[in-house]
Amino acid sequence: MYITSENKKEIFKEYGKSEYDTGSAEGQIALFTFRIKHLTDHLKINKKDISTRRSLVLLVGKRRRLLDYLKKKDIERYRAIIKKLGIRK
């Protein structure tokens, strides 16, 4: 498995409030971004893997919805997570 529980704790510790705060929007967005990068690298090698491509599209949609929610609720948190992760709309 490409993501272990230690990796998850590290991601939530860096982007969330603590390593056990798995419900924060920032932590979930960071985790989705990590998974999206991994699937993108996989698809560069395996171009005909349609099920992985579908999973990637679903993950991007989930991350987009979370970003939209965060943008409506607190624009400063939205800007901070975009800047930290290096993603933009």
Secondary structure, DSSP 8 states (H G I E B T S, - for coil): --S-HHHHHHHHHHHSSSTT-TTSHHHHHHHHHHHHHHHHHHHHH-TT-HHHHHHHHHHHHHHHHHHHHHHHH-HHHHHHHHHHHT---
